[in-house]
């Protein structure tokens, strides 16, 4: 599956637009990525906040944007919006970081495919051994923090709304500046 994913990634680099290659339980998937500005604003905010906290709480770790994270034993490869990993998890030669090094995965729900974050990745990230999973949903203004990893699943889910201070492992994310997606006509949902 990894060889197929690498070939798809090489192919995708020649295509117009932005593409993502992942491997889930059903095999490799090539998907076009269109990320609204609100999505990117939220990712930047979370990464900035975590990267400010990491030097004091976990030296040698960073929160990186759109990394590939792979778990060879399960055959899964995912591209998260952001992941907390050691500084050297990506040394330029690796196709993907080892999921065993990832401490947290963060996803901003897309309006076009919410099941990917709420169903597929909610199954894959704990199976890959990632201890914390934060799902931020600009459609509804809600946040779910999953933790307490046991037997390949999260046993704890805490729900929050925009404006809350959201614990994520030893860190916290302030969500007061997060903005919801806009509906047709320019109003926030």
C-alpha positions as CSV (number, residue, x, y, z in Angstrom):
1,X,0.0,0.0,0.0
2,X,2.9,2.4,0.8
3,X,4.4,1.9,-2.7
4,X,1.0,2.7,-4.2
5,X,0.6,5.8,-2.0
6,X,4.1,7.0,-3.0
7,X,3.3,6.5,-6.7
8,X,0.0,8.4,-6.3
9,X,1.8,11.2,-4.5
10,X,4.3,11.5,-7.4
11,X,1.4,11.5,-9.8
12,X,-0.5,14.2,-7.8
13,X,2.5,16.6,-7.9
14,X,1.9,16.8,-11.7
15,X,-1.8,17.6,-11.3
16,X,-3.2,21.1,-11.1
17,X,-4.5,22.0,-7.7
18,X,-3.6,20.6,-4.3
19,X,-3.9,16.9,-3.6
20,X,-3.7,14.6,-0.6
21,X,-2.8,10.9,-0.5
22,X,-3.8,8.8,2.5
23,X,-4.2,5.1,3.3
24,X,-7.2,4.0,5.3
25,X,-8.5,0.6,6.0
26,X,-9.9,0.3,2.5
27,X,-6.5,1.2,0.9
28,X,-5.0,4.3,-0.8
29,X,-7.1,7.4,-1.6
30,X,-6.2,10.4,-3.7
31,X,-8.3,13.4,-2.9
32,X,-8.3,17.0,-4.1
33,X,-7.7,19.5,-1.2
34,X,-9.5,22.8,-1.2
35,X,-9.2,24.5,2.2
36,X,-11.2,27.6,2.9
37,X,-9.5,30.6,4.5
38,X,-11.3,30.0,7.8
39,X,-9.9,26.5,7.8
40,X,-6.4,27.8,7.4
41,X,-6.8,30.6,9.9
42,X,-7.9,28.0,12.5
43,X,-4.9,25.7,11.7
44,X,-2.5,28.7,12.0
45,X,-4.0,29.7,15.3
46,X,-3.8,26.2,16.9
47,X,-0.2,25.6,15.6
48,X,0.9,29.0,16.9
49,X,-0.5,28.4,20.3
50,X,0.9,24.9,20.6
51,X,4.3,26.0,19.3
52,X,4.4,28.7,22.0
53,X,3.7,26.1,24.7
54,X,5.8,23.2,23.5
55,X,9.3,24.5,24.4
56,X,8.4,24.7,28.1
57,X,6.2,21.6,28.3
58,X,7.9,19.3,25.8
59,X,11.3,20.6,24.5
60,X,12.3,19.2,21.1
61,X,8.7,19.0,19.8
62,X,6.8,21.1,17.3
63,X,3.3,21.3,15.9
64,X,3.6,20.9,12.1
65,X,1.1,21.7,9.3
66,X,-0.3,19.0,7.0
67,X,2.2,16.2,7.7
68,X,1.8,12.7,6.5
69,X,1.8,10.3,9.5
70,X,2.2,6.6,8.9
71,X,1.7,3.4,11.0
72,X,3.2,0.5,9.0
73,X,1.8,-2.2,11.3
74,X,-1.8,-1.1,10.5
75,X,-1.0,-0.1,7.0
76,X,-2.5,3.4,7.6
77,X,-1.2,6.7,6.4
78,X,-3.0,10.0,7.1
79,X,-2.5,13.6,6.4
80,X,-3.6,15.7,9.4
81,X,-4.2,19.4,9.4
82,X,-1.6,19.5,12.2
83,X,0.4,17.1,14.4
84,X,2.6,17.4,17.4
85,X,5.8,15.5,16.8
86,X,9.5,15.6,17.7
87,X,11.6,18.2,15.8
88,X,13.4,15.5,13.8
89,X,10.3,13.5,12.8
90,X,10.6,15.0,9.3
91,X,14.2,15.0,8.1
92,X,13.5,15.7,4.4
93,X,14.2,12.1,3.4
94,X,11.1,10.6,4.9
95,X,7.8,10.2,3.1
96,X,5.9,10.3,6.4
97,X,6.5,10.6,10.1
98,X,6.2,7.4,12.2
99,X,2.8,7.6,14.0
100,X,4.4,6.3,17.2
101,X,6.1,9.7,17.5
102,X,2.9,11.7,17.1
103,X,1.5,12.9,20.4
104,X,-1.6,14.8,19.0
105,X,-3.5,15.1,15.8
106,X,-5.6,18.1,14.9
107,X,-8.3,18.2,12.2
108,X,-10.5,21.1,11.1
109,X,-13.7,19.7,9.7
110,X,-14.3,20.4,6.0
111,X,-17.9,21.2,5.0
112,X,-17.5,18.9,2.0
113,X,-16.4,15.7,3.8
114,X,-17.1,15.8,7.6
115,X,-17.2,12.0,7.9
116,X,-13.5,11.8,7.1
117,X,-12.7,13.5,10.5
118,X,-15.6,12.3,12.6
119,X,-15.6,8.6,11.4
120,X,-12.6,7.6,9.5
121,X,-9.8,9.5,11.3
122,X,-11.5,9.0,14.6
123,X,-11.0,5.3,14.0
124,X,-7.5,5.6,12.4
125,X,-5.7,7.9,14.8
126,X,-6.2,5.8,17.9
127,X,-5.5,2.6,15.9
128,X,-2.2,4.4,15.0
129,X,-1.4,5.0,18.7
130,X,-1.9,8.9,18.6
131,X,-2.8,9.8,22.2
132,X,-4.8,13.0,21.5
133,X,-7.2,13.9,18.7
134,X,-8.8,17.4,18.5
135,X,-11.7,17.9,16.0
136,X,-12.6,21.5,15.4
137,X,-15.8,22.1,13.4
138,X,-16.3,25.5,11.9
139,X,-19.7,24.5,10.6
140,X,-21.1,24.3,14.1
141,X,-18.6,26.2,16.2
142,X,-17.8,23.1,18.3
143,X,-14.7,21.2,19.3
144,X,-14.2,17.6,20.5
145,X,-11.1,16.6,22.4
146,X,-10.5,12.8,22.3
147,X,-8.0,11.2,24.7
148,X,-7.5,8.3,27.1
149,X,-6.2,5.9,24.4
150,X,-6.8,2.3,25.2
151,X,-7.0,-0.8,23.0
152,X,-6.9,1.2,19.8
153,X,-9.7,3.6,20.7
154,X,-10.3,6.8,22.6
155,X,-12.2,6.3,25.9
156,X,-12.7,10.0,26.6
157,X,-14.4,12.7,24.6
158,X,-14.9,16.2,26.0
159,X,-17.0,18.7,24.0
160,X,-16.5,22.5,23.8
161,X,-17.8,25.5,21.9
162,X,-15.9,28.3,20.2
163,X,-14.8,30.7,23.0
164,X,-13.8,28.0,25.4
165,X,-10.3,27.2,26.6
166,X,-9.8,23.6,25.3
167,X,-7.3,21.3,27.1
168,X,-5.3,19.1,24.8
169,X,-3.0,16.8,26.8
170,X,-0.6,19.1,28.7
171,X,-1.5,22.1,26.5
172,X,-4.5,24.3,26.0
173,X,-6.0,26.0,23.0
174,X,-7.8,29.3,23.2
175,X,-10.7,29.4,20.7
176,X,-12.1,32.9,21.2
177,X,-10.8,34.0,17.8
178,X,-12.0,31.0,15.9
179,X,-14.5,31.9,13.2
180,X,-17.3,29.7,11.7
181,X,-17.7,29.0,8.0
182,X,-19.9,31.4,6.1
183,X,-23.1,30.5,4.4
184,X,-24.1,31.7,1.0
185,X,-24.8,35.4,1.4
186,X,-21.8,36.1,3.7
187,X,-23.4,35.1,7.1
188,X,-21.6,32.8,9.5
189,X,-23.3,29.5,10.0
